[in-house]
Structures are given as structure tokens and as C-alpha cells.
Amino acid sequence: MSITIREIAKLANVSIGTVSRVLNNKETGYTEETKAKVLDVVKRYDYIPNSAARALSTQSTKTLGCIIPDICNPFFPELARGIEDMAGSHGYHIFLCNTDLDAQKEESYVYTLLERQVDGLLFASSTATTPKNITRIQKVNMLACMMKQSLMSILITVLEFIQLPNILLRRDILLLPL
């Protein structure tokens, strides 16, 4: 089991709050010497943050669900790569779900992603607007967007995904390389 911030604090002889400030890169409340002590313990014990605990306090999992209809279609891996690159540049991780054009599989993925409390959902699917999915998403006040492939180019319009922290995705058009 990984070391906890409580144990880091004890080993570094500082408060839990100080450990938290150092780990979250807060710029006040500790000296450079204290920061070095905390980071030394973190490195020595290979500290891995508890993402579930962090999500409880921040109300964000820093994850997004991306539902695509067919990973074998050459367009969708490119789309997933672009989404992952963009999300990663903002500190988010992606759960990628391939539905195989199966509405039941998609509904199962929506349920699972909501259960995992992702911060948002991105759909590239023709069945994403099923009443069951819409109801589930609205019920938890989930941010979601639908992506459509232009027949003329590889332009993905990202719609209605503007309230995510750090403005991860806006009402933009992303140009993804083919």
C-alpha cells in the first residue's frame, strides 16, 4: 500500500496541511527547505496520490469519457488521439469506450462512466442521443458533447462543452491530422 500524506507529514516533521500545499504546488505556507524535505519523502517512498480522495475534495476526477462507435474505422483512432492529446494538455485522462455500433453497449458505457463520475462525456456515435442516455446524463447534470464528422474534411465540431474547469473544450472546431 502506498504511503499516505499523514505518514509523509510525520516523516518530514511537518503538518498534513503543509504536505498538501507542497503536493498541490501552492506557493505559500512553507519554506523551500520544508518543500525539499516533503518532496524527498515523497520520492523516497514513491508516493502515489489517492485519486478517489482527491476527487472527493476537488469535486473533479480529471477524467473524461469518450464513446466512439468503431475503433476499426481509421477516423476514430485519429479522433481519440486528438481528444487524448488535448485533454492531457489540460491535466485530464480519457476513458475510451468502443461501442461496435451497439446501442446497448453504449448505454452500458454511459452508465459505467457516470458511475465513475467522469467530469464530462464526448460522443462520436449515432446512438448517443437515445432517450435513456439523455435522461441519465441530465439526471446527474453531466457535461456532454456530440461530435460529427464533416464529409468535406476531418473537422470535429465540439458543442456545448464549455463549463468544464480550465475550459478544456470550448465551442471550437478542432482540426485533427489525417
C-alpha positions as CSV (number, residue, x, y, z in Angstrom):
1,M,0.0,0.0,0.0
2,S,1.2,3.5,-0.8
3,I,2.3,5.9,1.8
4,T,-0.3,8.5,2.9
5,I,0.1,12.2,3.3
6,R,-0.4,11.7,7.0
7,E,2.7,9.5,7.0
8,I,4.6,11.9,4.8
9,A,3.9,14.7,7.2
10,K,5.1,12.6,10.2
11,L,8.4,11.6,8.3
12,A,9.0,15.2,7.2
13,N,8.1,16.6,10.6
14,V,5.5,19.0,9.1
15,S,1.7,19.3,9.2
16,I,-0.6,17.5,6.9
17,G,-1.7,20.8,5.5
18,T,1.9,21.7,4.6
19,V,2.3,18.4,2.7
20,S,-1.0,19.1,0.9
21,R,0.2,22.6,-0.1
22,V,3.5,21.3,-1.3
23,L,1.9,18.5,-3.3
24,N,-0.6,20.9,-4.8
25,N,2.1,23.4,-5.7
26,K,0.6,26.1,-3.5
27,E,3.2,28.9,-3.4
28,T,2.7,30.0,0.2
29,G,2.7,28.4,3.7
30,Y,6.1,26.7,3.6
31,T,9.8,27.4,3.0
32,E,12.0,26.0,0.3
33,E,13.7,23.8,2.9
34,T,10.3,22.4,4.0
35,K,9.3,21.8,0.4
36,A,12.6,19.9,-0.2
37,K,12.0,17.7,2.9
38,V,8.5,16.8,1.8
39,L,9.5,16.1,-1.8
40,D,12.4,14.0,-0.5
41,V,10.0,11.8,1.5
42,V,7.6,11.7,-1.5
43,K,10.4,10.5,-3.8
44,R,11.9,8.1,-1.2
45,Y,8.6,6.3,-0.6
46,D,7.4,6.6,-4.2
47,Y,4.2,8.4,-3.1
48,I,1.2,7.8,-5.3
49,P,-1.7,10.2,-4.7
50,N,-5.1,8.7,-3.9
51,S,-7.2,10.0,-6.8
52,A,-10.5,9.0,-5.1
53,A,-9.7,11.1,-2.1
54,R,-8.6,14.0,-4.3
55,A,-11.8,13.8,-6.3
56,L,-13.9,14.0,-3.1
57,S,-12.2,17.2,-2.0
58,T,-11.9,18.8,-5.5
59,Q,-15.2,17.5,-6.9
60,S,-13.3,16.6,-10.1
61,T,-11.9,13.3,-11.2
62,K,-9.9,14.9,-14.0
63,T,-11.3,12.2,-16.3
64,L,-13.5,12.3,-19.4
65,G,-15.4,9.5,-21.1
66,C,-15.0,9.3,-24.9
67,I,-17.5,7.0,-26.6
68,I,-16.8,6.0,-30.2
69,P,-18.8,3.7,-32.5
70,D,-16.0,1.7,-34.2
71,I,-12.3,1.7,-33.3
72,C,-11.6,-0.2,-36.6
73,N,-12.7,2.8,-38.7
74,P,-9.5,4.8,-39.3
75,F,-11.2,8.1,-38.5
76,F,-11.9,7.2,-34.8
77,P,-8.4,6.4,-33.6
78,E,-7.3,9.7,-35.0
79,L,-10.2,11.4,-33.2
80,A,-9.4,9.6,-29.9
81,R,-5.7,10.6,-30.3
82,G,-6.7,14.3,-30.8
83,I,-9.0,14.2,-27.8
84,E,-6.5,12.5,-25.6
85,D,-3.7,15.0,-26.6
86,M,-6.0,18.0,-25.9
87,A,-7.3,16.5,-22.6
88,G,-3.8,15.6,-21.5
89,S,-2.5,19.1,-22.1
90,H,-5.1,20.2,-19.5
91,G,-4.4,17.5,-17.0
92,Y,-7.3,15.2,-17.9
93,H,-7.3,11.5,-18.7
94,I,-9.6,9.7,-21.1
95,F,-11.7,6.5,-20.7
96,L,-12.1,5.3,-24.3
97,C,-15.1,3.2,-25.0
98,N,-15.8,1.4,-28.3
99,T,-19.5,0.5,-28.8
100,D,-19.2,-1.5,-32.0
101,L,-22.3,0.4,-33.2
102,D,-24.3,-1.4,-30.4
103,A,-26.8,0.8,-28.6
104,Q,-27.0,-1.5,-25.6
105,K,-23.2,-1.5,-25.3
106,E,-23.2,2.3,-25.5
107,E,-25.9,2.6,-22.8
108,S,-23.8,0.3,-20.6
109,Y,-20.7,2.6,-21.2
110,V,-22.7,5.7,-20.3
111,Y,-23.8,4.1,-17.1
112,T,-20.3,3.0,-16.2
113,L,-18.8,6.4,-17.0
114,L,-21.4,8.2,-14.9
115,E,-20.8,5.7,-12.1
116,R,-17.1,6.6,-12.3
117,Q,-18.1,10.2,-12.1
118,V,-16.2,11.4,-15.1
119,D,-16.1,15.2,-15.5
120,G,-17.6,15.0,-19.0
121,L,-18.7,12.8,-21.9
122,L,-17.7,13.1,-25.5
123,F,-19.8,11.2,-28.0
124,A,-18.9,10.3,-31.6
125,S,-21.8,8.0,-32.1
126,S,-25.1,7.9,-33.9
127,T,-27.0,6.4,-31.0
128,A,-25.7,8.8,-28.3
129,T,-28.9,10.7,-28.3
130,T,-31.1,7.8,-27.2
131,P,-33.7,9.0,-24.6
132,K,-32.2,6.7,-21.9
133,N,-28.7,8.2,-22.3
134,I,-30.0,11.8,-22.4
135,T,-32.1,11.2,-19.3
136,R,-29.1,9.6,-17.4
137,I,-26.8,12.5,-18.4
138,Q,-29.3,15.2,-17.5
139,K,-30.2,13.5,-14.2
140,V,-26.6,13.9,-12.9
141,N,-26.2,17.3,-14.6
142,M,-23.3,15.9,-16.7
143,L,-21.5,18.0,-19.3
144,A,-21.6,16.2,-22.7
145,C,-20.9,16.9,-26.3
146,M,-21.7,15.2,-29.6
147,M,-19.0,15.2,-32.4
148,K,-19.9,14.9,-36.0
149,Q,-17.6,14.1,-38.9
150,S,-17.7,16.5,-41.8
151,L,-17.9,14.8,-45.2
152,M,-15.7,17.5,-46.6
153,S,-12.8,17.3,-44.2
154,I,-11.7,16.0,-40.8
155,L,-13.4,18.7,-38.8
156,I,-14.9,17.8,-35.5
157,T,-17.3,20.3,-34.0
158,V,-17.3,20.2,-30.3
159,L,-20.5,21.6,-28.9
160,E,-21.9,22.6,-25.5
161,F,-18.9,21.6,-23.5
162,I,-18.0,25.0,-22.1
163,Q,-18.3,24.7,-18.4
164,L,-15.6,22.3,-17.6
165,P,-12.9,23.6,-15.3
166,N,-9.9,25.2,-17.1
167,I,-12.2,25.4,-20.2
168,L,-10.9,22.1,-21.6
169,L,-13.1,22.2,-24.6
170,R,-14.9,25.3,-25.9
171,R,-17.3,26.0,-28.8
172,D,-14.4,25.4,-31.1
173,I,-13.7,23.4,-34.3
174,L,-10.7,21.2,-33.9
175,L,-8.7,20.3,-37.0
176,L,-7.2,16.8,-36.5
177,P,-4.5,15.4,-38.8
178,L,-5.5,12.6,-41.0
